[in-house]
């Protein structure tokens, strides 16, 4: 895991991994490019256990029968054993507030509601950004954290090598996340006792049901029984709801063009939970729908509502994310660095791509380096 989440190439962790268990490294690499379906059947020889593994591929909208869904699912499960799947007490905003407070301690600041219209380039380097209001914000370095397809229009057509520019412009996105938040009168009455104690529950049914639900949005269809990622935060963080009440975070993937009204699809999601938790509907006090279109409107980086910053397919994974020249956070354009879900090692709240961009930036500005790029 240390080799996976360090900056490319993973020198120390990679050498230790290769030296300590060369055969296991080969097996991990092979399994990393396998489909979750094939990997699960190889490891467990059982459809129910395979469905358990495939459930983690749902987070990024990857079909369990495609490569490298097995690697994505395996990494999520290994992370669960390594560090758990933690979440901030008080809501996701608590994480943002902590980062902002630390930045203020270091003398920095955060400015919001200032949409960047373009990244300014002069003399072969990034020199700042121009806001949609026309205001210019000069900078010694620019770190762009939007997804690859959203970054391309902000740059002059010749700012990066033609192949890299083409790669950004043609970046492919996964189906969007259709999110429904529920306010509940009590905890979800799951049939399975273990699910009543879990912070995250994958709802999909048997392996055949799960396969069909994950394949539908990639075919342009809306699943009758969608596969759901469910977060039960208030079981562990009561501060998120009034005393005795609960919230439920759910999302499923849908195609960009669909003929099912939003309320109807939210009903399907609610009915899917009801299948595995009879009486759930009686606990629902209110629900709030957030469509992929709303997600992109609020954050243009979430193109089509894709939470993963681009489809996690073989040619858009690992060092190809978003291109080998950008995988370390550094770009061929001096002064421009990239991070975010479109950059190696990919989506999730791990900060690895930001760490890589920061290290590359600091290296380029180090006075003792003969290859300074600052």
VEXPA-17793 format. One record per residue (C-alpha): residue number from 1; residue in one letter; x, y, z. Coordinates in Angstrom, 1 decimal, padded with zeros to 4 digits, m for minus. Last residue first. Layout:
N
+-----+-----+--------+--------+--------+
:   n : res :     px :     py :     pz :
+-----+-----+--------+--------+--------+
: NUM :   A :      X :      Y :      Z :
...
+-----+-----+--------+--------+--------+
This chain:
374
+-----+-----+--------+--------+--------+
:   n : res :     px :     py :     pz :
+-----+-----+--------+--------+--------+
: 374 :   X :  011.2 :  027.4 : m011.0 :
: 373 :   X :  012.6 :  024.4 : m013.0 :
: 372 :   X :  015.8 :  023.8 : m011.1 :
: 371 :   X :  017.9 :  021.1 : m012.8 :
: 370 :   X :  021.1 :  022.0 : m010.9 :
: 369 :   X :  019.3 :  021.5 : m007.6 :
: 368 :   X :  020.8 :  023.5 : m004.7 :
: 367 :   X :  018.3 :  026.4 : m004.9 :
: 366 :   X :  015.3 :  024.1 : m004.3 :
: 365 :   X :  012.3 :  025.5 : m006.3 :
: 364 :   X :  011.8 :  022.5 : m008.6 :
: 363 :   X :  012.1 :  020.2 : m005.6 :
: 362 :   X :  009.4 :  022.2 : m003.7 :
: 361 :   X :  007.0 :  021.9 : m006.7 :
: 360 :   X :  007.6 :  018.2 : m007.1 :
: 359 :   X :  007.0 :  017.6 : m003.4 :
: 358 :   X :  003.8 :  019.7 : m003.5 :
: 357 :   X :  002.5 :  017.8 : m006.6 :
: 356 :   X :  003.2 :  014.4 : m005.0 :
: 355 :   X :  001.5 :  015.4 : m001.8 :
: 354 :   X : m001.5 :  016.6 : m003.7 :
: 353 :   X : m001.7 :  013.3 : m005.6 :
: 352 :   X : m001.5 :  011.4 : m002.3 :
: 351 :   X : m004.2 :  013.3 : m000.5 :
: 350 :   X : m006.0 :  010.2 :  000.5 :
: 349 :   X : m009.7 :  011.2 :  000.2 :
: 348 :   X : m010.5 :  008.9 : m002.8 :
: 347 :   X : m009.8 :  009.1 : m006.5 :
: 346 :   X : m006.6 :  008.2 : m008.5 :
: 345 :   X : m003.1 :  007.1 : m007.8 :
: 344 :   X : m002.2 :  009.0 : m010.0 :
: 343 :   X : m004.0 :  012.1 : m011.2 :
: 342 :   X : m007.6 :  012.4 : m012.3 :
: 341 :   X : m008.8 :  012.5 : m008.7 :
: 340 :   X : m006.8 :  015.5 : m007.8 :
: 339 :   X : m003.4 :  017.0 : m008.4 :
: 338 :   X : m001.6 :  018.9 : m011.1 :
: 337 :   X :  001.4 :  021.3 : m011.3 :
: 336 :   X :  002.1 :  024.3 : m013.5 :
: 335 :   X :  005.1 :  026.5 : m012.8 :
: 334 :   X :  007.0 :  025.2 : m015.9 :
: 333 :   X :  004.8 :  023.6 : m018.5 :
: 332 :   X :  005.9 :  019.9 : m018.9 :
: 331 :   X :  003.7 :  019.1 : m015.9 :
: 330 :   X :  004.6 :  018.0 : m012.4 :
: 329 :   X :  002.1 :  016.0 : m010.2 :
: 328 :   X :  004.1 :  012.8 : m010.6 :
: 327 :   X :  001.6 :  011.3 : m013.1 :
: 326 :   X :  001.7 :  014.3 : m015.4 :
: 325 :   X :  004.1 :  013.2 : m018.1 :
: 324 :   X :  002.7 :  009.6 : m017.8 :
: 323 :   X : m000.7 :  010.9 : m018.7 :
: 322 :   X : m004.0 :  011.4 : m016.7 :
: 321 :   X : m003.6 :  008.9 : m015.0 :
: 320 :   X : m001.6 :  006.7 : m017.3 :
: 319 :   X :  000.8 :  006.0 : m014.5 :
: 318 :   X : m002.0 :  004.2 : m012.5 :
: 317 :   X : m005.3 :  004.1 : m014.5 :
: 316 :   X : m006.8 :  005.7 : m017.5 :
: 315 :   X : m005.6 :  003.1 : m020.1 :
: 314 :   X : m006.9 :  000.3 : m018.0 :
: 313 :   X : m010.2 :  001.8 : m017.1 :
: 312 :   X : m011.0 :  003.9 : m014.1 :
: 311 :   X : m013.3 :  006.3 : m015.8 :
: 310 :   X : m012.5 :  009.9 : m015.0 :
: 309 :   X : m012.4 :  012.2 : m011.9 :
: 308 :   X : m013.8 :  009.5 : m009.7 :
: 307 :   X : m017.0 :  011.3 : m008.5 :
: 306 :   X : m018.4 :  011.5 : m012.1 :
: 305 :   X : m021.4 :  013.9 : m011.9 :
: 304 :   X : m021.3 :  014.4 : m015.7 :
: 303 :   X : m018.0 :  016.2 : m015.3 :
: 302 :   X : m017.3 :  016.6 : m011.6 :
: 301 :   X : m014.7 :  019.4 : m012.1 :
: 300 :   X : m017.5 :  021.8 : m012.8 :
: 299 :   X : m018.4 :  021.8 : m009.1 :
: 298 :   X : m021.9 :  023.1 : m008.2 :
: 297 :   X : m023.2 :  022.7 : m011.7 :
: 296 :   X : m021.5 :  019.3 : m012.0 :
: 295 :   X : m023.1 :  018.0 : m008.9 :
: 294 :   X : m026.5 :  019.4 : m010.0 :
: 293 :   X : m026.2 :  017.5 : m013.3 :
: 292 :   X : m025.2 :  014.3 : m011.5 :
: 291 :   X : m028.5 :  014.6 : m009.5 :
: 290 :   X : m028.7 :  015.5 : m005.8 :
: 289 :   X : m032.0 :  014.4 : m004.2 :
: 288 :   X : m033.0 :  015.2 : m000.6 :
: 287 :   X : m035.1 :  012.9 :  001.5 :
: 286 :   X : m037.5 :  013.4 :  004.4 :
: 285 :   X : m038.9 :  011.7 :  007.4 :
: 284 :   X : m038.1 :  008.1 :  006.2 :
: 283 :   X : m038.7 :  005.6 :  009.0 :
: 282 :   X : m041.7 :  003.9 :  007.5 :
: 281 :   X : m039.9 :  003.4 :  004.3 :
: 280 :   X : m037.2 :  001.3 :  006.0 :
: 279 :   X : m039.8 : m001.2 :  007.2 :
: 278 :   X : m038.1 : m004.2 :  005.6 :
: 277 :   X : m034.3 : m003.7 :  005.4 :
: 276 :   X : m032.9 : m005.7 :  002.5 :
: 275 :   X : m035.7 : m005.2 :  000.0 :
: 274 :   X : m036.5 : m001.8 :  001.6 :
: 273 :   X : m033.0 : m000.6 :  000.6 :
: 272 :   X : m033.8 : m001.4 : m003.1 :
: 271 :   X : m037.2 :  000.3 : m002.7 :
: 270 :   X : m035.5 :  003.5 : m001.6 :
: 269 :   X : m033.2 :  003.4 : m004.6 :
: 268 :   X : m036.1 :  002.8 : m006.9 :
: 267 :   X : m038.1 :  005.6 : m005.4 :
: 266 :   X : m035.1 :  007.9 : m006.0 :
: 265 :   X : m035.2 :  006.8 : m009.6 :
: 264 :   X : m038.9 :  007.8 : m009.8 :
: 263 :   X : m038.2 :  011.2 : m008.1 :
: 262 :   X : m035.5 :  011.9 : m010.7 :
: 261 :   X : m037.7 :  011.1 : m013.7 :
: 260 :   X : m036.5 :  008.1 : m015.8 :
: 259 :   X : m035.6 :  008.8 : m019.4 :
: 258 :   X : m031.9 :  009.0 : m019.0 :
: 257 :   X : m029.0 :  010.7 : m020.6 :
: 256 :   X : m025.7 :  010.9 : m018.6 :
: 255 :   X : m026.1 :  007.3 : m017.5 :
: 254 :   X : m026.9 :  006.5 : m013.8 :
: 253 :   X : m024.7 :  005.4 : m010.9 :
: 252 :   X : m026.1 :  004.9 : m007.3 :
: 251 :   X : m025.7 :  007.0 : m004.2 :
: 250 :   X : m026.8 :  006.8 : m000.6 :
: 249 :   X : m026.1 :  008.8 :  002.6 :
: 248 :   X : m028.4 :  008.0 :  005.5 :
: 247 :   X : m029.3 :  010.3 :  008.4 :
: 246 :   X : m030.4 :  009.4 :  011.9 :
: 245 :   X : m032.7 :  010.6 :  014.7 :
: 244 :   X : m032.7 :  009.9 :  018.4 :
: 243 :   X : m031.2 :  013.3 :  019.3 :
: 242 :   X : m031.0 :  015.5 :  016.2 :
: 241 :   X : m028.6 :  014.5 :  013.4 :
: 240 :   X : m024.9 :  014.8 :  012.5 :
: 239 :   X : m023.7 :  015.0 :  016.1 :
: 238 :   X : m024.6 :  011.4 :  016.6 :
: 237 :   X : m021.4 :  010.3 :  014.9 :
: 236 :   X : m021.0 :  006.5 :  015.0 :
: 235 :   X : m024.4 :  005.3 :  014.0 :
: 234 :   X : m024.9 :  008.8 :  012.5 :
: 233 :   X : m022.5 :  008.0 :  009.6 :
: 232 :   X : m024.5 :  005.2 :  008.0 :
: 231 :   X : m023.2 :  005.5 :  004.4 :
: 230 :   X : m024.7 :  003.5 :  001.6 :
: 229 :   X : m023.2 :  002.7 : m001.8 :
: 228 :   X : m026.1 :  001.4 : m003.9 :
: 227 :   X : m026.5 : m001.0 : m006.8 :
: 226 :   X : m029.7 : m000.1 : m008.7 :
: 225 :   X : m032.7 : m002.3 : m008.9 :
: 224 :   X : m034.6 : m001.2 : m012.0 :
: 223 :   X : m031.3 :  000.0 : m013.4 :
: 222 :   X : m031.3 :  003.0 : m015.8 :
: 221 :   X : m029.8 :  002.2 : m019.2 :
: 220 :   X : m027.0 :  003.9 : m021.2 :
: 219 :   X : m025.0 :  000.7 : m021.5 :
: 218 :   X : m022.5 :  001.9 : m018.9 :
: 217 :   X : m025.5 :  002.8 : m016.6 :
: 216 :   X : m026.8 : m000.8 : m016.9 :
: 215 :   X : m023.6 : m002.8 : m016.3 :
: 214 :   X : m023.5 : m002.0 : m012.5 :
: 213 :   X : m027.0 : m003.1 : m011.9 :
: 212 :   X : m026.7 : m006.3 : m014.0 :
: 211 :   X : m023.5 : m007.4 : m012.3 :
: 210 :   X : m024.9 : m006.8 : m008.8 :
: 209 :   X : m028.1 : m008.8 : m009.6 :
: 208 :   X : m026.0 : m011.7 : m010.9 :
: 207 :   X : m023.7 : m011.5 : m007.8 :
: 206 :   X : m026.5 : m011.7 : m005.3 :
: 205 :   X : m028.0 : m008.5 : m003.8 :
: 204 :   X : m026.8 : m005.0 : m004.6 :
: 203 :   X : m026.5 : m002.9 : m001.4 :
: 202 :   X : m023.0 : m002.0 : m000.3 :
: 201 :   X : m023.0 : m000.9 :  003.3 :
: 200 :   X : m020.6 :  001.6 :  004.9 :
: 199 :   X : m020.5 :  002.6 :  008.6 :
: 198 :   X : m021.4 : m001.0 :  009.6 :
: 197 :   X : m023.1 : m002.0 :  012.8 :
: 196 :   X : m026.6 : m002.6 :  011.4 :
: 195 :   X : m025.0 : m004.3 :  008.4 :
: 194 :   X : m023.6 : m007.0 :  010.6 :
: 193 :   X : m027.1 : m008.0 :  011.8 :
: 192 :   X : m028.3 : m008.7 :  008.3 :
: 191 :   X : m032.0 : m008.0 :  007.9 :
: 190 :   X : m031.3 : m004.3 :  008.0 :
: 189 :   X : m033.6 : m002.2 :  010.1 :
: 188 :   X : m032.0 :  001.2 :  009.2 :
: 187 :   X : m031.5 :  003.4 :  012.3 :
: 186 :   X : m034.3 :  005.6 :  013.5 :
: 185 :   X : m036.7 :  008.4 :  012.6 :
: 184 :   X : m034.7 :  008.9 :  009.4 :
: 183 :   X : m033.6 :  011.9 :  007.2 :
: 182 :   X : m032.4 :  010.5 :  003.9 :
: 181 :   X : m029.8 :  011.7 :  001.5 :
: 180 :   X : m030.2 :  010.7 : m002.2 :
: 179 :   X : m027.3 :  010.8 : m004.6 :
: 178 :   X : m027.2 :  010.0 : m008.3 :
: 177 :   X : m023.5 :  009.5 : m009.2 :
: 176 :   X : m022.5 :  010.0 : m012.8 :
: 175 :   X : m021.4 :  007.3 : m015.2 :
: 174 :   X : m017.6 :  007.2 : m015.7 :
: 173 :   X : m015.7 :  009.9 : m017.6 :
: 172 :   X : m013.4 :  009.7 : m020.6 :
: 171 :   X : m010.6 :  012.2 : m021.2 :
: 170 :   X : m010.5 :  013.3 : m024.9 :
: 169 :   X : m009.5 :  016.9 : m024.2 :
: 168 :   X : m006.9 :  015.9 : m021.6 :
: 167 :   X : m005.3 :  013.3 : m023.9 :
: 166 :   X : m005.3 :  015.7 : m026.8 :
: 165 :   X : m003.4 :  018.3 : m024.6 :
: 164 :   X : m000.9 :  015.6 : m023.6 :
: 163 :   X : m000.3 :  014.5 : m027.2 :
: 162 :   X :  000.0 :  018.2 : m028.4 :
: 161 :   X :  002.7 :  019.0 : m025.8 :
: 160 :   X :  001.4 :  021.4 : m023.2 :
: 159 :   X :  000.6 :  025.2 : m023.3 :
: 158 :   X : m000.1 :  025.0 : m027.1 :
: 157 :   X : m003.9 :  025.2 : m026.9 :
: 156 :   X : m003.8 :  027.8 : m024.1 :
: 155 :   X : m005.0 :  026.2 : m020.9 :
: 154 :   X : m008.4 :  026.5 : m019.1 :
: 153 :   X : m010.2 :  024.4 : m021.6 :
: 152 :   X : m008.0 :  021.3 : m020.8 :
: 151 :   X : m008.5 :  021.4 : m017.0 :
: 150 :   X : m012.1 :  020.3 : m017.0 :
: 149 :   X : m011.3 :  017.1 : m019.0 :
: 148 :   X : m008.5 :  016.3 : m016.6 :
: 147 :   X : m010.3 :  016.7 : m013.3 :
: 146 :   X : m009.8 :  019.8 : m011.3 :
: 145 :   X : m006.8 :  020.1 : m008.9 :
: 144 :   X : m004.6 :  022.7 : m010.7 :
: 143 :   X : m001.6 :  023.8 : m008.8 :
: 142 :   X : m000.3 :  027.1 : m010.1 :
: 141 :   X :  003.2 :  028.4 : m009.2 :
: 140 :   X :  004.8 :  031.8 : m008.9 :
: 139 :   X :  001.3 :  033.3 : m009.0 :
: 138 :   X : m000.5 :  036.4 : m010.3 :
: 137 :   X : m004.2 :  036.7 : m009.8 :
: 136 :   X : m005.8 :  038.6 : m012.7 :
: 135 :   X : m009.3 :  039.9 : m012.3 :
: 134 :   X : m011.5 :  039.7 : m015.5 :
: 133 :   X : m014.6 :  038.7 : m013.5 :
: 132 :   X : m014.3 :  035.2 : m014.9 :
: 131 :   X : m011.0 :  035.0 : m013.0 :
: 130 :   X : m007.6 :  035.0 : m014.7 :
: 129 :   X : m004.9 :  032.7 : m013.3 :
: 128 :   X : m001.2 :  033.0 : m012.6 :
: 127 :   X :  002.2 :  033.0 : m014.3 :
: 126 :   X :  002.3 :  029.5 : m015.8 :
: 125 :   X :  005.6 :  029.1 : m017.8 :
: 124 :   X :  006.9 :  029.3 : m021.3 :
: 123 :   X :  007.4 :  033.0 : m021.4 :
: 122 :   X :  003.8 :  033.7 : m020.5 :
: 121 :   X :  000.9 :  031.4 : m019.5 :
: 120 :   X : m002.3 :  032.5 : m017.7 :
: 119 :   X : m004.6 :  029.7 : m016.5 :
: 118 :   X : m008.1 :  030.5 : m017.6 :
: 117 :   X : m011.6 :  031.3 : m016.5 :
: 116 :   X : m011.0 :  030.6 : m012.8 :
: 115 :   X : m014.2 :  031.0 : m010.7 :
: 114 :   X : m013.8 :  033.1 : m007.6 :
: 113 :   X : m016.6 :  032.1 : m005.3 :
: 112 :   X : m014.0 :  031.0 : m002.7 :
: 111 :   X : m010.7 :  032.4 : m001.5 :
: 110 :   X : m008.6 :  030.5 :  001.1 :
: 109 :   X : m005.7 :  031.9 :  002.9 :
: 108 :   X : m002.0 :  031.3 :  003.7 :
: 107 :   X :  000.2 :  032.4 :  006.6 :
: 106 :   X :  001.1 :  029.0 :  007.9 :
: 105 :   X : m001.4 :  029.2 :  010.7 :
: 104 :   X : m004.0 :  030.1 :  008.0 :
: 103 :   X : m003.2 :  026.9 :  006.1 :
: 102 :   X : m003.7 :  024.9 :  009.3 :
: 101 :   X : m007.2 :  026.5 :  009.8 :
: 100 :   X : m008.1 :  025.8 :  006.2 :
:  99 :   X : m007.1 :  022.2 :  006.4 :
:  98 :   X : m009.1 :  021.7 :  009.6 :
:  97 :   X : m012.2 :  023.5 :  008.1 :
:  96 :   X : m012.1 :  021.3 :  005.0 :
:  95 :   X : m012.0 :  018.2 :  007.2 :
:  94 :   X : m014.9 :  019.5 :  009.3 :
:  93 :   X : m016.9 :  020.2 :  006.2 :
:  92 :   X : m017.0 :  016.4 :  005.6 :
:  91 :   X : m019.4 :  016.0 :  008.5 :
:  90 :   X : m019.2 :  016.5 :  012.3 :
:  89 :   X : m016.7 :  013.7 :  013.0 :
:  88 :   X : m014.5 :  013.2 :  009.9 :
:  87 :   X : m014.7 :  009.8 :  008.1 :
:  86 :   X : m012.5 :  006.7 :  008.5 :
:  85 :   X : m012.4 :  003.8 :  006.1 :
:  84 :   X : m009.9 :  001.6 :  008.0 :
:  83 :   X : m006.2 :  002.3 :  008.1 :
:  82 :   X : m004.6 : m001.0 :  006.8 :
:  81 :   X : m007.5 : m003.4 :  006.8 :
:  80 :   X : m009.9 : m001.0 :  005.1 :
:  79 :   X : m007.1 :  000.2 :  002.9 :
:  78 :   X : m006.6 : m003.4 :  001.7 :
:  77 :   X : m010.3 : m003.6 :  000.9 :
:  76 :   X : m010.2 : m000.4 : m001.1 :
:  75 :   X : m007.0 : m001.5 : m002.9 :
:  74 :   X : m008.5 : m004.9 : m003.8 :
:  73 :   X : m011.7 : m003.3 : m005.2 :
:  72 :   X : m009.6 : m001.0 : m007.4 :
:  71 :   X : m007.3 : m003.8 : m008.5 :
:  70 :   X : m010.2 : m006.1 : m009.4 :
:  69 :   X : m012.0 : m003.3 : m011.3 :
:  68 :   X : m008.9 : m003.2 : m013.6 :
:  67 :   X : m010.3 : m004.5 : m015.9 :
:  66 :   X : m013.9 : m005.1 : m016.6 :
:  65 :   X : m016.3 : m007.8 : m015.2 :
:  64 :   X : m017.0 : m005.9 : m012.0 :
:  63 :   X : m018.3 : m002.9 : m014.0 :
:  62 :   X : m016.7 :  000.3 : m012.6 :
:  61 :   X : m019.0 :  003.0 : m011.2 :
:  60 :   X : m016.3 :  004.4 : m008.9 :
:  59 :   X : m017.7 :  003.2 : m005.6 :
:  58 :   X : m019.3 :  000.2 : m007.3 :
:  57 :   X : m015.9 : m001.6 : m007.5 :
:  56 :   X : m016.2 : m002.1 : m003.7 :
:  55 :   X : m019.2 : m004.3 : m004.1 :
:  54 :   X : m017.2 : m006.6 : m006.4 :
:  53 :   X : m015.4 : m008.0 : m003.3 :
:  52 :   X : m018.6 : m008.9 : m001.5 :
:  51 :   X : m020.1 : m010.2 : m004.8 :
:  50 :   X : m017.1 : m012.6 : m005.0 :
:  49 :   X : m017.8 : m013.8 : m001.5 :
:  48 :   X : m021.3 : m014.6 : m002.5 :
:  47 :   X : m020.2 : m016.2 : m005.8 :
:  46 :   X : m017.7 : m018.6 : m004.2 :
:  45 :   X : m014.3 : m019.8 : m005.4 :
:  44 :   X : m012.7 : m017.4 : m002.9 :
:  43 :   X : m009.5 : m016.0 : m004.4 :
:  42 :   X : m010.0 : m017.0 : m008.1 :
:  41 :   X : m013.8 : m016.3 : m008.0 :
:  40 :   X : m013.1 : m012.9 : m006.5 :
:  39 :   X : m010.4 : m012.1 : m009.0 :
:  38 :   X : m012.5 : m013.0 : m012.0 :
:  37 :   X : m015.4 : m010.9 : m010.9 :
:  36 :   X : m013.2 : m008.0 : m009.7 :
:  35 :   X : m011.6 : m007.9 : m013.2 :
:  34 :   X : m007.9 : m008.4 : m013.3 :
:  33 :   X : m005.3 : m005.6 : m013.7 :
:  32 :   X : m004.4 : m005.6 : m010.0 :
:  31 :   X : m004.5 : m009.3 : m009.8 :
:  30 :   X : m001.5 : m009.6 : m012.1 :
:  29 :   X :  000.4 : m006.9 : m010.3 :
:  28 :   X : m000.4 : m008.5 : m006.9 :
:  27 :   X :  000.8 : m011.9 : m008.2 :
:  26 :   X :  004.0 : m010.5 : m009.6 :
:  25 :   X :  004.6 : m008.7 : m006.3 :
:  24 :   X :  003.9 : m011.9 : m004.4 :
:  23 :   X :  006.7 : m013.7 : m006.4 :
:  22 :   X :  009.1 : m010.8 : m005.7 :
:  21 :   X :  008.4 : m010.8 : m001.9 :
:  20 :   X :  011.1 : m008.9 :  000.1 :
:  19 :   X :  013.2 : m007.5 : m002.7 :
:  18 :   X :  010.4 : m006.3 : m004.9 :
:  17 :   X :  008.4 : m004.8 : m001.9 :
:  16 :   X :  011.5 : m003.2 : m000.4 :
:  15 :   X :  012.5 : m001.7 : m003.7 :
:  14 :   X :  009.0 : m000.4 : m004.3 :
:  13 :   X :  008.7 :  001.1 : m000.8 :
:  12 :   X :  012.0 :  002.9 : m001.2 :
:  11 :   X :  011.6 :  003.9 : m004.9 :
:  10 :   X :  007.9 :  004.3 : m005.5 :
:   9 :   X :  008.4 :  005.8 : m009.0 :
:   8 :   X :  006.1 :  007.6 : m008.8 :
:   7 :   X :  004.9 :  009.4 : m005.7 :
:   6 :   X :  003.7 :  007.2 : m002.9 :
:   5 :   X :  000.2 :  005.7 : m002.5 :
:   4 :   X :  000.7 :  002.4 : m004.3 :
:   3 :   X :  004.2 :  001.7 : m002.8 :
:   2 :   X :  002.9 :  002.4 :  000.7 :
:   1 :   X :  000.0 :  000.0 :  000.0 :
+-----+-----+--------+--------+--------+
